[in-house]
Amino acid sequence: MRNEKIQRAYQIAKELIRSGDMGKVHIGLDYFDASINRVAAWVIGTRNMIKALMFALLEPIDELRQAELDSNFTKRLVMFEELKTMPWAAVWDYYCLRQGTPVGLKWFNEVVQYEKDVLSKR
């Protein structure tokens, strides 16, 4: 999660998830980059936001809150440090498989094929 856009999306997702008010939230995305394929930009942006929400949902929020309430800042720090190395990619890949979405870079092959089959004929 070193990518700057993913980091920003992750910070927003954490705030949304921690607020407990996801039912009241609508997320709008605007990922246009004129230097790359529009479909790829849309897919990249959408996947980044979904990843960010997934990362935030995987945080042990209740345990972090309890550590804060107990003034156990050492435990809270330990937990935050452990979160940095959790196997997010494995969870993301499983999510993609369950959704019938290509895993890893395979989605890009579909965008390239769509570009050849559809966009090039416009």
C-alpha positions as CSV (number, residue, x, y, z in Angstrom):
1,M,0.0,0.0,0.0
2,R,2.8,2.4,-0.8
3,N,0.9,4.0,-3.7
4,E,-0.1,7.6,-2.8
5,K,-3.6,7.2,-4.2
6,I,-4.2,4.0,-2.3
7,Q,-2.9,5.6,0.8
8,R,-5.3,8.6,0.5
9,A,-8.2,6.2,-0.2
10,Y,-7.2,4.1,2.8
11,Q,-7.2,7.1,5.1
12,I,-10.7,8.0,3.9
13,A,-11.9,4.4,4.2
14,K,-10.5,4.1,7.7
15,E,-12.4,7.2,8.8
16,L,-15.6,5.9,7.2
17,I,-15.4,2.5,8.7
18,R,-14.4,3.8,12.2
19,S,-17.3,6.2,12.2
20,G,-19.7,3.3,12.0
21,D,-22.0,5.3,9.7
22,M,-21.3,3.5,6.4
23,G,-25.0,3.2,5.8
24,K,-25.2,7.0,5.5
25,V,-22.2,7.3,3.1
26,H,-22.1,7.4,-0.7
27,I,-18.7,7.2,-2.2
28,G,-18.1,9.0,-5.5
29,L,-15.0,8.3,-7.6
30,D,-13.4,10.4,-10.3
31,Y,-10.3,8.7,-11.6
32,F,-9.6,10.3,-15.0
33,D,-6.1,10.4,-16.3
34,A,-5.8,11.5,-20.0
35,S,-2.4,9.8,-20.3
36,I,-3.8,6.3,-19.9
37,N,-6.7,4.1,-21.1
38,R,-10.0,5.4,-19.6
39,V,-11.3,2.0,-18.8
40,A,-8.1,1.1,-17.1
41,A,-8.2,4.4,-15.1
42,W,-11.7,3.6,-14.0
43,V,-10.9,0.0,-13.0
44,I,-7.7,1.1,-11.1
45,G,-9.6,3.8,-9.2
46,T,-12.5,1.5,-8.3
47,R,-10.3,-1.4,-7.3
48,N,-8.2,1.0,-5.1
49,M,-11.3,2.2,-3.3
50,I,-12.6,-1.3,-2.7
51,K,-9.1,-2.4,-1.5
52,A,-9.0,0.6,0.9
53,L,-12.4,-0.3,2.3
54,M,-11.4,-3.9,2.7
55,F,-8.1,-2.9,4.5
56,A,-10.1,-0.7,6.9
57,L,-12.7,-3.4,7.5
58,L,-9.9,-5.9,8.4
59,E,-8.6,-3.6,11.2
60,P,-9.6,-4.9,14.7
61,I,-11.4,-1.7,15.5
62,D,-13.1,-2.8,18.7
63,E,-9.8,-4.0,20.2
64,L,-8.0,-0.8,19.1
65,R,-10.8,1.3,20.7
66,Q,-10.5,-0.7,23.9
67,A,-6.8,-0.2,24.1
68,E,-7.3,3.5,23.7
69,L,-10.0,3.6,26.4
70,D,-7.8,1.6,28.7
71,S,-4.9,4.0,28.0
72,N,-2.9,1.0,26.8
73,F,-1.0,2.9,24.2
74,T,1.7,0.3,24.0
75,K,-0.8,-2.3,22.9
76,R,-2.4,0.1,20.5
77,L,1.1,0.8,18.9
78,V,1.9,-2.9,18.7
79,M,-1.4,-3.5,17.0
80,F,-0.9,-0.7,14.5
81,E,2.6,-2.0,13.7
82,E,1.3,-5.5,13.2
83,L,-1.4,-4.2,10.8
84,K,1.4,-3.0,8.5
85,T,2.5,-6.5,7.7
86,M,-0.8,-8.3,7.6
87,P,-1.4,-10.4,4.4
88,W,-3.8,-8.0,2.7
89,A,-3.0,-9.3,-0.7
90,A,-4.2,-12.8,0.1
91,V,-7.5,-11.5,1.4
92,W,-7.8,-9.2,-1.7
93,D,-7.1,-12.1,-4.1
94,Y,-9.7,-14.3,-2.3
95,Y,-12.2,-11.5,-2.5
96,C,-11.6,-11.1,-6.3
97,L,-12.0,-14.9,-6.8
98,R,-15.3,-14.9,-4.9
99,Q,-16.5,-12.0,-7.0
100,G,-15.5,-13.7,-10.2
101,T,-13.0,-10.9,-10.9
102,P,-9.5,-11.5,-12.4
103,V,-6.8,-11.8,-9.7
104,G,-3.6,-9.7,-9.9
105,L,-2.8,-8.2,-13.2
106,K,-5.1,-10.5,-15.1
107,W,-7.8,-7.8,-15.2
108,F,-5.5,-5.7,-17.3
109,N,-5.5,-8.4,-20.0
110,E,-9.3,-8.0,-20.2
111,V,-9.0,-4.2,-20.6
112,V,-6.4,-4.6,-23.3
113,Q,-8.7,-7.0,-25.2
114,Y,-11.7,-4.7,-24.7
115,E,-9.6,-1.9,-26.1
116,K,-8.8,-4.0,-29.2
117,D,-12.3,-5.3,-29.7
118,V,-14.4,-2.3,-28.8
119,L,-12.5,1.0,-28.3
120,S,-10.3,0.7,-31.4
121,K,-13.5,0.5,-33.6
122,R,-14.9,3.9,-32.4
